[in-house]
Structures are given as structure tokens and as C-alpha cells.
Amino acid sequence: MPKPLEPTLDALPNPLLRYFAATRPAFLSVTFVGCLLGLATATFSGIPIGPGLATATLFFALVAHAGANVINDYYDALSGCDGGNTERQFPFTGGSRFIQNGVLSLRATGIFGYSLLAAVVPAGLWLTAVSGAQLMLIGVAGLAAGWSYSAPPLKLQSRGLGEFAITAGWLLVVIGSDFVQRRGFAFVPVAAGLGFALLVANVLYINQFPDVKADASAGKNTLVVRLGVAQARWGYVAIAALAYGWPLLMVLLGHLPVVALVALLPAAASIAAARRLWSRAGQPAELAPALKLTVLAASSHGLLLSVVLSMPWLRAS
């Protein structure tokens, strides 16, 4: 199967399409799923869903994720890790290639990324006004997690802490989507969302394997760089085990219905990805199937749990 073509200026002559593509829209799907899961937990609790608020929440969560993607490209270009990455598995690793291929300048990318993040602020203030002041805490924490993943001075990914930022960020997507509808905090979005957030973190974690040489050369000391490829394989297994163990525990404790166990089915994809990673961790060109399976596992888990929790006859009493 031929590899996907990297972006070029000739292929993207329309400026609007060019900037839209720079957000890596295909990878925004995990935020879409996270918002659906937050709406589903509200539905499960018997909260009537406001379509307008739901649409606004979804749209601006996607804008925030898009901004984080672009900012990540900007700072990875500054560090040199994307420019020197010869073993990348596009489109999953090595950045969007917009800067490296001359589609957007470094300056334009930085301005665009920060503009997207700034655009979320007034929307967040409006959603806070209609749902509750505590939403401001969720929004600020979410933006901070997305920004600090790659931006200095924190550069959490370069300190081996990126997985914590990603887990927190996508758990907050679920909690925030639930909060806007519920107008308050509850445990059920945590019960439903933490496993999903960990699976999203595993997507970013496995993406570090093809990039390990370029990251190490640029001083980007990700967890995979710090552990080494052989030892880092255990990290993928551990994150997946926690991700699927959490909803199982929540069912056993009565926080989720028994039928929520259907969301464990994507464990088959995670196991297949782990087997591939285990045998090919040091062969970047052979890891594309594992990268795809990891994305599939995260999205499928969140979607299955969203469907289950949205069933009206399963609403919590």
C-alpha cells in the first residue's frame, strides 16, 4: 500500500483549505468522541441535552484541539525534531510537515496556532456564563494541558510527562462536555472518561517510537527516549491495561452499568498493536499498522461507551 502523500504548496493552493489542513483534521476525531462521551454521561444521569450548547461545546473543543496540534508543530519545528526526522510515519508521526515542506512559514504557523487557542477564550466565557463558573477551571486546565505539552517553559513531552498531559486533557474534554449540560460536577464522566483518556494517551505514546532517534537528537526526551525502545514497550502495555482496567473497576463498583463492558471489545485492537510493537519496536517502517490500531482502539472504546450510556433504559436512577 502506498504511503500517504505529504502536503505541498502546489497541492494546497487555496489558503483556507491550507490552514484547515494544517490543523490535522483527521486526528480531531478523538476530541469529537470525547465530547460525545461527555454528552452521553449527562444523558445517562437523566440530564436533558441542549442541542445548541452541545454543538457549541463540540465546535470549540475541536478548535482548541486544532490549536494544540498547530502549536505542537510550531514548537517541534523550533526544536528541530521534525525537520531531522527521517524515520517518520506520516501522517501519524513527524508532524504535519507543513513547515518543513514550505506550505506554511514557521511564523505563520505560530500565529495561527495561538489565534486558534485565543478564539476559544470568548467561547469559554460564554459557556461559563450559561453553565457555571467552575467551567472556567476546566477550560483553563484543558488549554494549559494542550499548550504545555510541547511549548516552553514546561515542554511536558520533552520531560517524559506528555502522557500525563494528554490523559488530563482528554479527561477534561469528557468532564467539560458533561458539565455544560449538567451545570455541575459529577463522578460519572470520570468513571466513563478516564479509560478513554488513557487510550488517547497511548496514541501519543506509540507515536514516539518511530520518532525516537529524531527526538533524542533534538533533546526532546520523551518517555520512549528516556526508557529506550525495548523497555518502553512495557509502557504501552501498562497504559492499555490501566485503560481497560478502569471501566471494569467502575462496573464492579456500580458506577457504570454492566453493559458498559462492551467498551472493552477494542482491547483486541490494543493487543494486536502491542504484539506488533513488541516485535517491531525498533523498525519504524513496520509500525504503521500498530499506530492505526491504537487510534482505532481509542475511538472505538469511546464510541461504544457513548452509545451504551445514551440508551434511555439504562439511565441512572
C-alpha positions in Angstrom: 0.0 0.0 0.0 1.5 3.4 -1.0 2.3 5.9 1.8 0.0 9.0 2.1 1.5 12.0 0.3 2.9 14.7 2.5 1.4 18.2 2.0 2.9 20.6 -0.6 2.1 24.1 -1.6 1.1 23.0 -5.1 -1.5 20.6 -3.6 -3.0 23.2 -1.4 -3.3 26.4 -3.4 -6.4 27.6 -1.6 -5.4 29.5 1.6 -8.5 28.5 3.6 -8.0 24.8 2.7 -4.3 25.1 3.5 -4.9 26.4 7.0 -7.7 24.0 7.7 -5.5 21.0 6.6 -2.7 22.4 8.9 -4.9 21.6 11.9 -4.6 17.8 11.1 -8.4 17.4 11.0 -8.4 13.6 10.7 -6.9 13.5 14.2 -9.6 15.8 15.7 -11.9 12.7 15.8 -10.7 11.8 19.3 -12.0 15.1 20.6 -15.3 14.6 18.8 -15.6 11.2 20.5 -14.6 12.7 23.9 -17.4 15.3 23.6 -19.9 12.6 22.6 -18.9 10.6 25.7 -19.4 13.7 27.9 -22.9 14.2 26.4 -23.6 10.5 27.0 -22.7 10.6 30.6 -25.0 13.6 31.1 -27.8 11.6 29.3 -27.1 8.6 31.5 -27.7 10.8 34.5 -31.0 11.9 33.1 -29.9 15.3 32.1 -31.8 16.6 29.0 -29.3 17.6 26.3 -29.4 21.2 25.0 -28.5 20.9 21.3 -27.2 24.5 21.0 -24.9 24.1 24.0 -23.8 20.7 22.8 -22.9 22.0 19.3 -21.0 25.0 20.7 -19.1 22.8 23.2 -18.2 20.4 20.4 -17.1 23.1 18.0 -14.9 25.0 20.4 -13.4 21.8 21.8 -12.4 20.9 18.2 -10.9 24.4 17.8 -8.9 24.0 21.0 -7.5 20.7 19.8 -6.7 22.1 16.4 -4.8 25.0 18.1 -2.9 22.5 20.2 -2.0 20.5 17.0 -0.7 23.6 15.3 1.2 24.8 18.3 2.9 21.4 18.6 4.0 21.6 15.0 5.4 25.1 15.7 7.5 24.1 18.7 8.6 20.8 17.2 9.9 22.8 14.2 11.7 25.2 16.5 13.4 22.3 18.3 14.4 20.7 15.0 13.0 17.3 15.9 10.5 17.3 13.0 13.0 18.7 10.5 15.6 16.0 11.2 13.1 13.1 11.4 13.9 10.7 8.5 12.0 7.7 10.0 8.7 9.4 10.4 5.5 7.5 9.7 3.4 10.2 8.1 0.6 11.2 8.9 0.9 9.8 12.4 4.4 10.9 13.4 6.9 13.6 12.5 4.5 16.4 12.5 2.2 17.7 9.8 5.2 18.6 7.5 3.6 22.0 6.6 6.6 23.9 7.9 9.2 21.5 6.6 7.6 21.3 3.1 7.2 25.1 2.8 3.4 25.0 2.9 3.3 27.5 5.8 6.1 29.5 7.3 7.2 29.0 10.9 5.9 32.4 11.8 2.5 31.9 10.1 2.1 28.5 11.9 2.8 30.0 15.3 0.4 32.9 14.8 -2.3 30.5 13.5 -1.9 28.2 16.5 -2.1 30.9 19.1 -5.0 32.5 17.3 -7.0 29.3 17.4 -6.3 28.9 21.2 -7.3 32.6 21.7 -10.5 32.1 19.8 -11.6 29.6 22.4 -11.4 32.1 25.2 -14.6 34.2 24.5 -16.5 31.0 23.7 -15.4 29.6 27.1 -16.5 32.7 28.9 -19.9 32.5 27.2 -20.3 28.7 28.1 -19.2 29.6 31.6 -21.9 32.2 31.9 -24.7 29.8 30.9 -23.5 26.7 32.7 -21.4 27.6 35.8 -18.3 29.4 36.9 -16.4 26.2 37.6 -16.3 25.5 33.8 -13.6 28.2 33.7 -11.3 25.9 35.7 -11.9 23.1 33.3 -11.3 25.3 30.3 -8.1 26.9 31.7 -6.8 23.5 32.7 -7.6 22.0 29.3 -5.9 24.8 27.4 -2.9 24.6 29.7 -2.5 20.9 29.1 -2.7 21.3 25.3 -0.2 24.2 25.3 2.3 22.9 27.8 2.6 19.5 26.0 5.2 21.0 23.7 5.5 24.7 24.5 8.3 26.1 26.7 9.0 26.5 29.5 7.1 23.4 30.6 7.5 21.2 27.4 6.0 18.3 29.3 6.5 15.8 26.4 10.3 16.6 26.4 10.3 15.9 30.2 8.7 12.5 29.8 5.4 13.8 31.2 3.5 14.2 28.0 1.3 11.2 28.7 0.0 12.8 31.9 -0.9 16.0 30.0 -2.7 14.1 27.3 -4.7 11.9 29.8 -5.7 15.0 31.8 -6.6 16.9 28.6 -8.9 14.4 27.2 -10.5 13.5 30.5 -11.3 17.2 30.8 -12.9 17.1 27.4 -15.3 14.5 28.7 -15.8 16.3 32.1 -16.3 19.7 30.4 -18.9 18.4 27.9 -20.8 16.8 30.7 -20.5 19.9 32.9 -22.1 22.2 30.3 -25.2 20.1 30.2 -25.3 19.2 33.9 -24.2 22.6 35.2 -22.1 21.0 37.9 -19.6 18.3 38.6 -20.3 14.6 38.9 -18.2 11.4 39.1 -19.8 9.6 36.2 -17.8 11.5 33.5 -14.6 10.5 35.3 -15.9 6.9 35.6 -16.5 6.8 31.8 -13.8 9.1 30.6 -10.5 8.1 32.3 -10.2 4.8 30.3 -10.8 6.7 27.1 -8.3 9.4 28.0 -5.6 6.8 28.7 -6.2 5.2 25.3 -5.7 8.6 23.7 -2.5 9.0 25.7 -1.4 5.6 24.3 -1.9 7.0 20.8 0.6 9.7 21.5 2.9 7.3 23.3 3.2 4.8 20.5 3.8 7.6 18.0 7.0 8.3 19.9 8.6 5.0 18.7 9.2 5.9 15.1 10.4 9.4 16.1 12.8 8.2 18.9 16.0 9.0 17.1 15.0 12.4 15.9 13.6 13.3 19.3 16.7 12.2 21.1 18.9 14.2 18.7 16.9 17.3 19.3 16.9 16.9 23.0 13.2 16.0 23.1 13.5 13.5 25.9 10.1 11.8 25.6 9.3 8.8 27.8 10.3 6.4 25.0 13.6 8.2 24.6 14.2 8.0 28.4 13.3 4.4 28.7 14.8 3.2 25.5 12.8 1.3 22.8 13.0 -2.1 24.4 11.9 -1.1 27.9 9.3 1.5 26.5 7.3 -1.4 25.0 6.1 -2.2 28.6 4.8 1.4 28.9 2.3 0.7 26.0 1.1 -2.4 27.7 0.8 -0.7 31.1 -1.2 2.2 29.7 -3.6 -0.1 27.8 -4.0 -2.3 30.9 -5.0 0.7 33.0 -7.3 2.0 30.3 -9.3 -1.2 30.2 -9.0 -2.0 33.9 -10.6 1.3 34.9 -14.0 0.8 33.3 -14.0 -2.8 34.5 -13.5 -1.5 38.0 -16.2 1.1 37.6 -18.7 -1.6 36.6 -17.7 -3.7 39.6 -18.2 -0.7 41.9 -21.6 0.2 40.3 -20.6 3.5 38.7 -21.2 2.2 35.2 -23.8 -0.4 34.0 -22.7 -3.9 33.3 -23.4 -3.4 29.6 -20.6 -0.9 29.5 -18.3 -3.8 29.4 -18.9 -3.9 25.7 -16.4 -1.0 25.5 -13.7 -3.5 26.4 -14.0 -5.1 23.0 -11.4 -2.7 21.4 -8.9 -4.3 23.7 -8.5 -6.7 20.8 -7.1 -3.9 18.7 -4.8 -2.8 21.5 -3.5 -6.3 21.9 -2.8 -6.6 18.2 -1.0 -3.3 18.3 1.0 -4.4 21.3 2.1 -7.6 19.6 3.2 -5.6 16.5 5.1 -3.1 18.7 6.7 -5.9 20.7 8.3 -7.5 17.6 8.9 -4.4 15.5 9.6 -1.6 18.0 13.0 -0.8 16.5 11.7 -0.9 12.9 9.8 2.4 12.3 8.7 1.4 8.8 6.9 -1.6 10.2 4.9 0.2 12.9 2.2 1.8 10.8 -0.4 -1.0 11.5 0.2 -0.6 15.2 -0.3 3.1 15.1 -3.6 2.7 13.2 -4.8 0.0 15.6 -4.1 2.3 18.6 -6.2 5.1 17.1 -8.9 2.6 16.3 -8.9 1.3 19.9 -9.3 4.7 21.5 -12.0 5.9 19.1 -14.0 2.6 19.3 -13.9 2.4 23.0 -15.2 6.0 23.4 -17.9 5.5 20.8 -19.1 2.2 22.2 -19.3 3.6 25.7 -21.1 6.7 24.3 -23.8 4.5 22.7 -24.3 2.4 25.8 -24.6 5.3 28.1 -27.1 7.1 25.8 -29.6 4.2 25.9 -32.6 5.6 27.7 -33.5 2.4 29.6 -30.0 2.4 31.2 -30.3 5.8 32.8 -29.0 6.0 36.4 -31.8 6.3 39.0 
